[in-house]
Amino acid sequence: MAGHVAGGFFAGFGGAVENFNGTVNLTNTTISGNVTDSRGGGIYNQAALNVTNSTITGNSTTGGGATEGGGIHSIPMGQFPTNPVTTIKSSIVALNSSTTSPDVAGNVASNGFNLIGKTDGSTGFTAATDHAGTIAAPLDPKLDPNGLQSNGGVTQTIALLLGSPAIDKGTSAGLTGNLTTDQRGSGFPRVFDDSAVANAAGGDGTDIGAFELQIAQPTKLANISTRLRVETGDNVLIGGFIITGTQDKKVIIRAIGPSLSQFFAGTLENPTLELRDSSGALLESNDNWVSSPNKQAIIDSTIPPTDDLESAIVRSLPANNESYTAIVRGLNNGTGIGVVEAFDLDTIADSKLANISTRGFVQTGDNILIAGTIILGQAAQKVIVRAIGPSLSVPGKLENPTLELRDQNGGLVDANDNWVDSPNKQAIIDSTIPPTNDLESALVQTLAGNGASYTAILRGVNNTTGIAVVEVFALQ
């Protein structure tokens, strides 16, 4: 339903749907591009309305004064004896416009799994599986900017982009029966469960809205997490990464310490964080994320630190093989076990985190260097992991590092001491980036994706200590 200017029983009400009595069921439906000059740019409801797995976007109310419900209007009027009953499930209502309530005006009964861009002017979106933004902090569903077009099937649809927060967060159990296809019908199954994306609690991998994305996320290293005992001077925790591709990459970088105390003794009580570019210039710094001028963006990432004394930075960074460094220190030269992390917040951009490198002072016991990464996407990812020490041009370097690679269950995938003795030596050479010192370690492995996590552990031979670097490079 698209491109309609409201008329009907009450002129200016309901750009696409105007319901004053009876029951209207909308399932697998897109409502977009409709306009009224009063209420309900997409839908005006005064009776019973059930909206299931539908997309309501790009509708508007354009009249003067307090126009309401750019997407849906569901508020009782005095001349009608009953209140409207609007029930919504597994649907997108976003990117609509009006002067007071851009997406929904009035009370609704949410059956969960909805994505509402701006809930201002409405109530009822309180289910644990609802995703709701506000005018102050809108939620972007990441829909195809080309809007309605032929994406297959007999009707036009609006596609989801890779990285949309609607992917796999819905359910095929509709208000009027289980769904087997999306709006396009035969050949477009309602459930395409991307194993790289976590399903909503109680969901089945269905996408929210009328359109089911039929392709999986591309394989990539999705995040970086490195743990080490943070000391002072040159022995702080330094994490580096490179962004390849052409488009800016939005990331969140976190410095974690106090919340580790449930797992380890001697954690860093108050970490600080700096982000620097390849020239060493300071881009941003933070101590205590709750005091950041960018606090709302940190919250919107959905992964803010859990302790107020921990630090975080959200920033869009240029790509084109640019390198960046995150530095974790203790406030007032405090020391202890800390973690530096970088997460990709924009997986649809033409860019990715191509490699990881973390430098720190390797000790013994729990104070060794531990780096983790997650591989998103269904395809496997070929990587080289390196443990560097002797070739570093710093005093106090680790003279002979060893390396282990473990899976998310702690199982040993591979291990190496001295890469030149590896049975996989030729693959290390073929990577074009073998270590430059024979005492350094390296592994080349093709690792399963589907959100699997891996950990690289760097120690010193015979419990020796010193400054070392662990690196993970994507080779495909």
PyMOL commands that set and color helices and strands:
alter all, ss='L'
color gray80, all
select helices_A, chain A and resi 233-235+258-262+289-291+295-300+331-333+365-367+419-421+425-430+461-463
alter helices_A, ss='H'
color red, helices_A
select strands_A, chain A and resi 17-19+23-27+30-32+35-36+43-45+48-52+55-57+60-61+72-74+85-89+92-94+104-107+109-110+115-116+122-123+131-132+173-174+177-178+220-230+237-245+249-256+271-277+282-287+311-317+322-330+336-344+351-362+369-376+381-388+401-407+412-416+441-447+452-460+466-474
alter strands_A, ss='S'
color yellow, strands_A
deselect
rebuild
show_as cartoon
